[in-house]
Amino acid sequence: MAEAEVKKGAPTAPSRFGLPQATALILGSIIGVGIFNLPYSLASFGPISIVAMAVTTVGAVALALMFAGLSRRLPAEGGPYAYARAAFGNRVGFANAWSYWITAWAGNAAIVTGWVYYVENFVNQGAVPGWSIVIALVGLWIPAAVNLSGVKNIGAVQLWTTIIKFVPLAIMSTVGLLLIDPANFQPWNLSGQSDLRAIAGAMAICLFSYLGVETAAVAAAKVRDPERNVPRATVFGTLVSAVVYLLSLLAVFGTVPSAILGEEANKASYSVAATTMAGGATWVGDLVALAVIVSGLGALNGWTMICAEMPLAAARDGLFPPSFGKISKAGVPAVGIIASTSLSSLAMAVSFLGASGATVFNTLILMTGITAAIPYGFSALAQLKWRWRDHRTLHTPRFVRDSVVAVVALIFSVLFIWYSRNTGETDWFLVWGPFLMAAGAFLVGIPVYLRMRDRMSPPQQVPPYH
């Protein structure tokens, strides 16, 4: 009965995303604020972080190819959650849904924390915590209001903010490369660790910039012709993001010394780099900051939708409370949007009232790396399980390619979990803070699972490979 009520309010085909909007969802979710704050977060590692980004890109592309293949086979809403549930049952499905939901709302808290850095280029320049919280609340609840207004508005905002956010990245990826000073790449490794450990530590932070490769798969129910458009949007969006990421990060580290990038006053890294490239003209940095502010709102818009889509899919299957599955008159899961934004607001406020600087931002993004890597890893295991079954029962094309991609994605998922520590900290609590926060969030899910376990519907059948 509850499922029927949910489907009755589902968006009709004309209100769903086409390929441009689905690609914009991928680009808008990947390219949010993370990349624009990344140089500040990576400054303690030094320019060797560029290598970390390149290696992370290999894992991101593998994940994109894997999700493209999985979405062709099982274009189900919920993406990674749906794959884990179909492959391994409701218990694993719930753990993955809960883990990914943590990723979404905690990721929004991290995004808006980085977004505030750029807003404070214009207001609250003294970074008074109380006003920072107010600014962040505005950044969280404007996208929530857009989401509550309906799918059409979500898609329009996502498309236009994605176009605007490419302005600073295009500048860095072209003009910035011409202004690189090789001296800025020395010293190469500032971490005090071996090159291998520095790369691994930086990779865990870089992962946050690629979160979103799966968003089109998560929102498959809102995409027209998902078997065709979700895989194309996933691969194209990830590849475009990878190119601009690598080129722009190279330009930032090549034009501004790492010691300057790591200063507390220079958290808006791309604005600092743009001002440097313009010979000290601060208005150029201000324009970049404005573009990043728009970019952040676009990312928050997309992720706010994803925050509600995962609980919606889980509620339809009986894994989450029924209230998350109710559809408003505007055709959106209002309870999921409001609950997720409220949790993001709480996490953000605690962050601003606690430690400051890169520690806050890094701890949040490392936590989301852990909770994202879990459903990523289970998606890879699902792909390996299904492709091996296919291979045993009938001849199927692309078996080797799909298997290799899934193995690479699985390896990267495990590595991202292991290296999601604050390796630059000396205090035990800060080093393992991301794991402690993730564990605490998982513990909250136990009573929810115990309450819902008798109401869960059987997992759907996995269609044959095609």
N, C-alpha and C positions, 0 to 999 in steps of 0.2 A: 504493500500500500504506500509506504514511504517512498519507495523507488518510483512508483507511478506518479506521485506528486512532484518529485524532482524532475522527471522527464517531461512532465506537462509544461513546466516553466522553462525548459531548455531553449537556448537561442535557435531561431530558425536559420536556414541556410543563408538567406540574404544578409544576415547580421554577422556572419562568420568571417574570419580572416582569409584573404586570398594569399597568393605567394608573396607579393610585396609586403603585406602586413606581417606575415609569418616570418619572413626574413628580417624585417625590422624588429620583431620581437626578439629574435636571436641576437642581432647586432645590439639592440638597445639593452638587452639583459647582460650581455658580455661586456660591452663597452659602456660602463656606467661611470662610477667615480674611482673605482679601484685602480685603474691604470694611471689616472691623473694624480693619485697620491702615492703610487708605487715607488717612485724614486726616493721620496722621503722615508718610506718604510724600509727600503733596501739600502739606504746610504751607509749603514753600518757594515754592510758586506762589501760595498765598493762596486766598481764597474764589472767585476766578475758576475754580477747579477744578470748581465746581458746573456751570458752563457746559460744561466739558470732559466731565463725566460725562453731561450731557444729550445732547451730540453723539455721544458714544460709544454711548449707548443706542440712537440711531437706527441705527448700524451693527450693534449686537447684535441688534436686532429684525429687521433685513434678513437677517442671517445665519440667525436662527431660522426665518424664513419660507422662506429658500432651502433649508435643510436639511430642513424639513418637506416641501417639494415633491420634493426629491431622494430622500428616504426612502420616499415613496409610490411612486416609480417604481422604485427599486432598493433594497429593504429588505435590504441586504447588511451583514454584520458588517464592521466596519472603517470605516464611515462615509466621511469625507473621503478616506481612502486608497483605498477601493473605487471611489469616483467618479472620482478621478484616474486610476487604473489602467484602468478601463473606457473612459475617454474618450481617454487619451493613451498607453497601453501600459505595459509592465512597468518600463521605466527610470524614467519619471515616477512610476509607482506606488510603486516602492521609495523614491525620494527623499521622497515624501510620507509614507510609512509611517515612515521613519527620522526625519523631521522631527517628526512628531506624537508619536512615542515619546519623543524628547528633551523635547518640551513636557510630556508626562505626568510623567516621573520628575523632571525639573528643576523642574516646577511643584510637585510634592510637597515638594521641598527648600525651595522658597520658602514654601509653606503652613506647613510645620512650623517654619520660622524665625519666622514671624509668630505661630504658635501658642504658641511658647515665651514670647513677650512677656507673654501673658496668664497662663500657668502661673507665671511668675516674679512675678506679683502676690502669690503665696502662698509660694513657695519660691525659694531662690537669688536673693533680692532684690538682691544685689550684682552679679548677672549675671556670675558667674565662668565664663569660657568652657568649662572642662572639665565643669562641672555642666550648663551649657546644652546641651552636646552629648549628655550622658546623657539629659536630659529629652527632647530632640528624638528620640533613638533610640527611646525608649519610645513617643513619639507616632507614629513611623513603623511600628514593628513590631507594635503592638497591632492596627491595621487590617489589616496583612498577615496576622496570625494569623486574624482574622475571615474574610478572603478565602480563606485556605487551607481553612477549615472548610466552605465550600460556598455556593452561590447563595442558598439560603433565608436563611441568617444575614446575608449581605450586604444583602439586601433589607430585612430586619427592622431592622437597625442604621440603614440609610439613612433609613427612614421615620420612626423615632422621633427620631433626631438632627435631622432636618429640622424636625420639629414644635418641638423645644426651641429651635433656633436662632432661631426667629421671635420669641421673647420680647423680647430686647434691641432687635431691629429694630422690633417693634411699639411699644415704649416710645418709641423715638426718633422714629418716624414719626407719633406722635399727641401724647403729652404733651410731647415735646421741641419740637414746633412752637409750642406755647403759651408757651414760655420763651425764645424767640429775642430777642436784643438786637441791633437793627440796627447798633449801633456796632461789633459784632464783624466786620461785613463790610467794614470799612475798616482799612487800605488794601485795595483790591480785588485788586490785582495786586502781589505781592511779588517776582516773579521778576527784575525788572530788565530784562525783555524786553518787546517789544510784546505787546499783548493776544492777537493772533493766534498768535504763537510760543509764548506761555505756554499757551494752550489746546491747541495741538498737542502740546507737550511733556507736559502733564498727561494728554492722551488716551491716550498710549502706556502710562502707568502704570494708567489706568482700565481699559484693555483686560483686564488680568489678572483683574479682578473679574468679567468676563463669560466668561472661559474656562469652557467646559462646556456651551455651547448645543448642542453637537454630540454630547454623550455618549450620549444615547439612540440616536442613529444608529450610533455606534461599537459599542454593545452590542446591536444589533438582534437578534442571534441569541439573546439571553437575554430578549427581550421577547415576550410572547404577542401574536398578531395584529399584527405590526410595521407592516404597511401602514396600519393604523388608529391604533394606540396611539403609535407613535413620533412622527408629526407632531403629534398633539394634545398629548403631553407636552412636546415641544420648544417649541411656541408658548406654551402656558399657563405653563410653568415660567419662560420668559424674561420674559414680560410681568409676572408677579408679582414676579420679582426686580427688574425695572426700577423698578417703583413704590416698593418699599421702599428700594431703593438711593437714589433721588433724594430722597425725603422724609427719610430718616435722615441722609444727608450734609448736606442743608440744615440740619437741626437741630443737628448736631455743630458745623459752622462758625458757626452762629448763636448758640451758647451758650458756646463756648470760643474765645478769640482765637487766631489762627493762630500767633502767637509762642509761645504755651503748648503748642499741639498739636505743634509741631516740636521741643520739648525732648526730649533723650535719655531722660529719666526718665518721659516720657509716651507711650511707644510704644504702650501699650494705650489707644488713643484713645477708644474707646467707654466704657471704664470711667471715664476721666477726665471725659468728658462727663456720664455718669450721676451721678457724684459731685457735679459742679457743679450739675446740675439739682436734686439732693436737698439743696442747701444745705451741701455739705461732708460729708454722711453717707457715710463710706467703705464701709459695708456694702452700700450700693446698688451701688457700683462693683464690689464683690466678687461680688455676684450676677450682674452682667453678665459679669464675667470667667469665672465658672463656666459660664454659658450659651455663651460664645464657645469655651471649651475643648471643650465637647461638640460645638459646631458644627464646630470644626476636626477632631475625630476623625471626624465624619460625612463631611466633605469628603475627608479622607485615605482613608476607607473606599471612597468612590466612585471616587476617582482611582486608587487602587491597583488596583481592578478594571479600569479603563480602561487603566492601564499594561500590563496583560497581554493585554487584548482586541485591541489593534492588532497586536502581534507574533503573536498566535494566528492572526488572520485572514491576515496576511502569510505565516506559516509554512504554512498550509493551501494557499496559492497557490504555494509554493515560493520565496518571496522572502526569507524569514528562515530561519535554521537550524531543522531539524526538531524540536529539543528544545523550542522555544517552542510547538510545536503539540501536545505531549503533554498529555493530560488525566489528572488524578489520580483516585483513587477517589472523592474528594468532588465530582468533576465540574468542576474548575477547572484552568486552565493554571498549575500550580505553579511551573514554571521561570521564566515571565514575571513572576510575582508576586515571587519571591525575587530575581531579577536586577534588576528595576526598583527594588525597595526598597533593595537594596544600593547601586545607583548614587545613589539619592536620599540615602542615608546618607553617602556619600562627598562629594557636592556640599555637603550641609549642614555637615559637619565642616570642610571647607575654608573655607566661608563664615564660620563662627564663629571660626576661627583666623586669618582675614585681617582685612580692614577691618571696622569696626563701624558700627552705626547704620543710617540709611536707605540708605546707599550699598550695603550688602550686599543688603538686601531688594530695593531698586530694580533693581540689576544682574541679579539672578536673574529678577525678573518681566519686565524688559525683554527678556531673552534668550528667555524663553518666549513673549513677544509676537511675536518674530521667527519662531520655529519653529512657532508656531500659525498665523500669518498666511499662511505658505506653503501649507499644505493648504487653508486657507480660500479663498485666491485661486484655487487650481486647481479647487476645487469650484465656484466661481463661473464659471470658464471652461468647465467641463464642462456646467453648466446652460445657458450661452449657446450652446454648440456643439449640444447636443441639442435645445434649443427652436427654434433656427434651422433645424435639419434637419427638425423636426416641421412648422414653419410652411411650409417649401418643398414638402413632400410631401402634406400634408393640412391641412384646417382644424382647428385645435385651440383650445380655449378658454383664456383667461387668458394668452395669449402676451405681451401688453404688460406685464401685472403681473409675470409671472415674469422677464421680461427686465430690467425696471427694477430689481427687487429684486436680481437677480444683478449688475447693473452697480454699484449702490450698494455691495453686499457686496465687489465687486472693488476699488472705489476705496478703501474703508476698509481693506482688507487691505494695499494698497500703502502707504497713509499710515501704518498701524501699523508697518510695517517701517521706513520712512524715519525716523520720529520715535522709534524705539526706541533712543535715545541717552541717556546720562546728561547731559542738557543743563545740569544744575546744577553740574557739575564743571568744573574748569579743566584738569586733567591730561589729556593726549591719550589715555592708556591707559584712564583711567576713563571718559572720554566715550564711547569706542568699545568699551569692555569687553564690553557685551552682544553686539556683532557678532563680536568676537574669540572669545568663548566659544562662540557658535553655530557659527562656522566650524570651530573645533577639534572640536566634537562631530560635525559633518558629515564631517570628514576621517576620523574613526574608522570611518565607515560605508562608505568606499570599498573596503577589502579584503573586507568582508562582501558587498558587491554583486558584486565580481569572483568571489568564491567561489560565489555562488548563481545567477549569471546564466544558466548553462546548465541549471539545474534548474527554472526558472520555467515554470509552466503558462500557456497563453494566457489573456488577459483574458476575462471572461465577456461574453456578448452583452447589450446594453442593451435592455430590453423597451420596447415602444411606450408612448407617453404615454397616461395614463388618469386 
